[in-house]
Amino acid sequence: MGDQVQPKLPSGVAERILDHTSEAVLVADANREICWVNQAFTEITGYAFDEVHGRQPTMFRSGHHDDAFYQAIYDKLMTTGSWCGEIWRRRKDGEVFPALLTVTRVLGATPDDTFFVDFFTDMAAYKRHERRVEFLVHHDVLTELPNRFLLMDRLAGALARTRRRGSALAVLFIDIDNFKSLNDRHGHAVGDAMLRAAANRFLRCVREGDTVCRLGGDEFVILLEDLASPQDAAIIGESIRAAFHGPVRHNGMELEMTISIGISHYPGDDIEADALIDRADASMYRAKRAGRNRVDPLLARQYNR
């Protein structure tokens, strides 16, 4: 059998198909004046057809790209007949948004019969989702604090900087006292509220450049950089412990929350990130065994000699 010739669509069918696609479609004539848009175009940009008819697509420029960028698109379009890439455009309300754009030059029998067709997709929601996924790779879902992965990266960098500067850093390992019994007695919703409250109290106690991390469960780590001496870590640890005086209020309940804090520091304990965290963890357990609601008493005795 010979090659079959595909029949043309009946008049108006192509327009109806394009008008029902979720991708925005804009058609401009040989003078680059807009002569047709679909419904998705209006939904994405906010412009109705009569607001763009006869105007040029330059009206959607965002200011994110220079003239060389647009010239490169034009050159590619004239050379190959199409261009595809990511571009920033502006909606009617002034909002700038990322779009995945394909521009095609459709040649007719005469130069006046040439058209330029833009197909583009709003990438804003995808970009937000992409940023959220990237955030969650490095942060705890419940508290939105850095997780262990990000902590280890920051701790490695902090150790390198501390060695160069000849300063000191400290790792504080913190555990909420009797958290399991509180969680079992009042339920996970209350437990989650207490973890978020703890995260907020930690953040209020540290400097902008410090890192507060949730390792998991009720375990938190605080990285303190640029300390004048290791003794400063014990002073800061005591101020953090004192910040937990006063109840956590949740759904009409007032719950007391105390913490136990262990500390390791550099120089003094180790130069490896994992070892510093392990030493701070062991220090925290000394605080637990000493009666909870305290900074490791062994460190306190060392610093007060």
C-alpha positions as CSV (number, residue, x, y, z in Angstrom):
1,M,0.0,0.0,0.0
2,G,1.2,3.5,-0.8
3,D,1.7,6.2,1.7
4,Q,-1.7,7.6,2.7
5,V,-2.2,11.3,2.7
6,Q,-3.4,12.6,6.0
7,P,-6.6,14.6,5.5
8,K,-6.8,18.2,6.7
9,L,-8.8,19.0,9.8
10,P,-12.2,20.6,9.1
11,S,-12.3,24.3,9.3
12,G,-12.2,25.6,12.9
13,V,-11.2,22.2,14.5
14,A,-7.6,23.2,15.0
15,E,-8.6,26.3,16.8
16,R,-11.0,24.4,19.1
17,I,-8.3,21.9,19.9
18,L,-5.7,24.6,20.8
19,D,-8.3,26.4,22.8
20,H,-8.8,23.4,25.1
21,T,-5.1,22.6,25.7
22,S,-3.6,23.5,29.0
23,E,-0.6,25.1,27.3
24,A,-0.8,28.7,26.4
25,V,-0.8,29.4,22.7
26,L,-0.1,32.8,21.0
27,V,-0.1,33.4,17.3
28,A,1.5,36.4,15.7
29,D,1.6,37.5,12.1
30,A,4.5,38.3,9.9
31,N,4.8,41.7,11.6
32,R,4.9,39.9,15.0
33,E,1.5,41.4,15.9
34,I,-0.6,39.1,18.0
35,C,-3.6,37.8,16.0
36,W,-4.8,34.9,18.1
37,V,-4.5,33.5,21.7
38,N,-6.2,30.5,23.4
39,Q,-8.0,30.3,26.7
40,A,-5.0,29.0,28.6
41,F,-3.0,32.1,27.5
42,T,-5.7,34.3,29.2
43,E,-5.7,32.1,32.3
44,I,-1.9,32.2,32.6
45,T,-1.2,35.8,31.7
46,G,-4.4,37.5,32.8
47,Y,-4.8,39.2,29.4
48,A,-8.0,38.8,27.3
49,F,-7.6,38.6,23.5
50,D,-8.8,42.2,22.9
51,E,-6.1,43.5,25.3
52,V,-3.3,42.0,23.3
53,H,-4.7,41.9,19.7
54,G,-2.4,43.9,17.4
55,R,0.3,44.2,20.0
56,Q,3.7,42.5,20.0
57,P,4.9,39.7,22.4
58,T,7.6,42.2,23.7
59,M,4.8,43.5,26.0
60,F,5.4,40.4,28.2
61,R,9.1,41.1,28.7
62,S,10.0,40.8,32.4
63,G,13.2,42.7,32.6
64,H,15.1,39.6,33.6
65,H,16.8,39.3,30.2
66,D,18.9,41.7,28.2
67,D,18.7,42.5,24.5
68,A,21.4,40.0,23.6
69,F,19.1,37.2,25.0
70,Y,16.2,38.2,22.7
71,Q,18.5,38.7,19.8
72,A,19.8,35.1,20.2
73,I,16.2,33.8,20.2
74,Y,15.4,35.8,17.0
75,D,18.6,34.6,15.3
76,K,17.8,31.0,16.1
77,L,14.3,31.4,15.0
78,M,15.3,32.8,11.6
79,T,18.0,30.2,11.1
80,T,16.3,27.0,12.2
81,G,12.7,28.0,12.4
82,S,12.2,27.3,16.2
83,W,13.6,28.1,19.6
84,C,12.9,26.4,22.9
85,G,14.0,27.3,26.4
86,E,13.1,28.8,29.8
87,I,12.2,32.5,29.9
88,W,10.7,34.9,32.4
89,R,7.5,36.7,31.4
90,R,5.2,39.2,33.0
91,R,1.5,38.8,33.8
92,K,-1.1,41.5,33.5
93,D,-0.9,42.1,37.3
94,G,2.8,42.7,37.0
95,E,3.9,39.4,38.5
96,V,7.0,37.9,36.8
97,F,6.9,34.2,36.3
98,P,9.1,31.5,34.7
99,A,7.8,29.9,31.5
100,L,9.0,27.0,29.3
101,L,8.6,28.5,25.8
102,T,8.7,27.1,22.3
103,V,8.5,29.5,19.4
104,T,8.0,28.2,15.9
105,R,8.1,30.1,12.6
106,V,5.4,28.8,10.2
107,L,6.2,29.7,6.6
108,G,3.4,30.3,4.1
109,A,3.3,30.6,0.4
110,T,4.3,34.3,0.7
111,P,6.3,36.3,3.3
112,D,3.0,37.9,4.4
113,D,1.6,34.4,5.0
114,T,4.2,33.7,7.7
115,F,3.2,33.2,11.3
116,F,5.0,32.9,14.6
117,V,3.5,30.5,17.2
118,D,4.4,30.6,20.9
119,F,3.6,27.6,23.1
120,F,4.4,28.2,26.7
121,T,3.8,26.6,30.1
122,D,3.7,28.4,33.5
123,M,6.6,26.9,35.5
124,A,6.0,28.9,38.7
125,A,4.2,26.1,40.5
126,Y,6.8,23.6,39.4
127,K,9.6,25.9,40.6
128,R,7.9,26.2,44.0
129,H,7.6,22.5,44.2
130,E,11.2,22.0,43.2
131,R,12.4,24.5,45.8
132,R,10.3,22.8,48.5
133,V,11.7,19.4,47.6
134,E,15.2,20.8,47.7
135,F,14.5,22.4,51.1
136,L,13.2,19.1,52.5
137,V,16.3,17.3,51.4
138,H,18.3,19.4,53.9
139,H,15.6,20.2,56.5
140,D,13.4,18.6,59.1
141,V,9.7,18.5,58.0
142,L,8.2,19.2,61.4
143,T,10.4,22.1,62.6
144,E,11.9,23.2,59.3
145,L,15.3,23.2,61.0
146,P,18.4,21.9,59.2
147,N,18.7,18.1,59.4
148,R,21.7,15.9,60.0
149,F,22.8,16.1,56.4
150,L,23.0,19.9,56.4
151,L,24.5,20.0,59.9
152,M,27.4,17.7,58.8
153,D,28.0,19.9,55.8
154,R,28.0,23.1,57.9
155,L,30.1,21.5,60.6
156,A,32.8,20.5,58.2
157,G,33.0,24.0,56.8
158,A,33.0,25.5,60.3
159,L,35.9,23.3,61.4
160,A,37.9,24.4,58.3
161,R,37.3,28.1,59.1
162,T,38.0,27.7,62.8
163,R,41.4,26.1,62.1
164,R,42.3,28.9,59.7
165,R,41.2,31.6,62.1
166,G,42.6,30.1,65.3
167,S,39.2,30.6,67.0
168,A,36.9,28.1,68.7
169,L,33.6,26.3,68.0
170,A,31.3,24.2,70.0
171,V,28.6,21.5,69.4
172,L,25.7,21.4,71.8
173,F,23.7,18.2,71.9
174,I,20.3,18.8,73.5
175,D,17.6,16.4,74.5
176,I,14.1,17.2,75.9
177,D,13.7,15.6,79.3
178,N,11.0,12.9,79.7
179,F,9.7,13.7,76.2
180,K,8.6,10.1,75.5
181,S,6.3,10.0,78.6
182,L,4.9,13.5,77.7
183,N,4.3,12.3,74.1
184,D,2.6,9.0,75.3
185,R,0.5,10.8,77.9
186,H,-0.8,13.7,75.7
187,G,-0.5,12.4,72.2
188,H,1.6,13.1,69.1
189,A,-0.1,16.4,68.3
190,V,1.0,17.8,71.6
191,G,4.4,16.2,71.2
192,D,4.8,17.9,67.8
193,A,3.8,21.2,69.3
194,M,6.4,20.9,72.0
195,L,9.1,20.1,69.4
196,R,8.2,23.1,67.4
197,A,8.1,25.3,70.6
198,A,11.6,23.9,71.5
199,A,12.9,24.8,68.0
200,N,11.6,28.3,68.4
201,R,13.2,28.8,71.8
202,F,16.6,27.5,70.5
203,L,16.4,30.0,67.6
204,R,15.8,32.9,69.9
205,C,18.9,32.0,71.9
206,V,21.5,31.9,69.2
207,R,23.1,34.3,66.8
208,E,22.2,34.6,63.1
209,G,25.2,32.6,62.0
210,D,24.7,29.7,64.3
211,T,23.0,26.5,63.2
212,V,20.1,24.8,65.1
213,C,19.5,21.3,63.8
214,R,16.9,18.6,64.7
215,L,18.6,15.2,64.4
216,G,15.3,13.3,65.0
217,G,12.9,12.6,67.8
218,D,13.6,15.0,70.6
219,E,17.3,15.4,69.9
220,F,18.7,18.7,68.7
221,V,22.2,20.0,67.9
222,I,23.4,23.6,68.0
223,L,26.6,24.5,66.2
224,L,28.3,27.6,67.7
225,E,31.0,29.1,65.6
226,D,33.5,32.0,66.2
227,L,33.7,31.6,70.0
228,A,36.4,33.4,71.8
229,S,37.0,30.3,74.0
230,P,35.4,26.9,74.6
231,Q,34.1,28.2,78.0
232,D,31.7,30.5,76.1
233,A,29.8,27.4,75.0
234,A,28.9,26.5,78.6
235,I,27.7,30.0,79.3
236,I,25.5,29.9,76.1
237,G,24.3,26.5,77.0
238,E,23.2,27.7,80.4
239,S,21.3,30.6,78.9
240,I,19.6,28.2,76.5
241,R,18.6,25.9,79.4
242,A,17.2,29.0,81.3
243,A,15.1,29.9,78.3
244,F,13.0,26.8,78.9
245,H,11.7,28.2,82.2
246,G,8.0,28.8,81.6
247,P,5.4,26.4,80.2
248,V,4.5,25.5,76.6
249,R,0.9,26.5,76.0
250,H,-1.1,24.3,73.6
251,N,-4.9,24.0,73.2
252,G,-5.5,25.3,76.7
253,M,-2.8,23.2,78.3
254,E,0.3,24.4,80.1
255,L,3.2,21.9,79.9
256,E,6.6,22.2,81.5
257,M,9.6,21.4,79.4
258,T,13.2,21.1,80.5
259,I,16.3,20.1,78.6
260,S,19.6,18.4,79.2
261,I,22.7,19.8,77.3
262,G,26.0,18.2,76.4
263,I,28.9,20.1,74.8
264,S,32.0,19.3,72.8
265,H,34.3,21.9,71.4
266,Y,37.2,22.5,69.1
267,P,40.0,22.9,69.9
268,G,40.0,20.5,72.7
269,D,37.9,17.4,71.9
270,D,38.5,16.4,68.3
271,I,38.8,17.6,64.8
272,E,36.4,15.2,63.1
273,A,32.7,16.2,62.8
274,D,31.3,12.8,63.7
275,A,33.5,12.6,66.8
276,L,32.5,16.1,68.0
277,I,28.8,15.1,67.8
278,D,29.5,11.7,69.5
279,R,31.3,13.5,72.3
280,A,28.5,16.1,72.7
281,D,26.0,13.2,72.9
282,A,28.0,11.4,75.6
283,S,28.2,14.8,77.5
284,M,24.5,15.1,77.2
285,Y,24.0,11.7,78.8
286,R,26.2,12.8,81.8
287,A,23.7,15.7,82.2
288,K,20.8,13.2,82.2
289,R,22.4,11.0,84.8
290,A,23.2,14.0,87.0
291,G,19.4,14.7,87.3
292,R,18.4,16.3,84.0
293,N,17.5,20.0,83.4
294,R,21.2,21.0,83.3
295,V,24.3,21.5,81.3
296,D,26.8,18.6,81.6
297,P,28.1,19.1,85.2
298,L,31.6,17.7,84.4
299,L,32.1,20.6,81.9
300,A,30.8,23.1,84.5
301,R,33.4,21.9,87.0
302,Q,36.2,22.1,84.4
303,Y,35.4,25.6,83.4
304,N,35.0,26.8,87.0
305,R,38.4,25.7,88.2
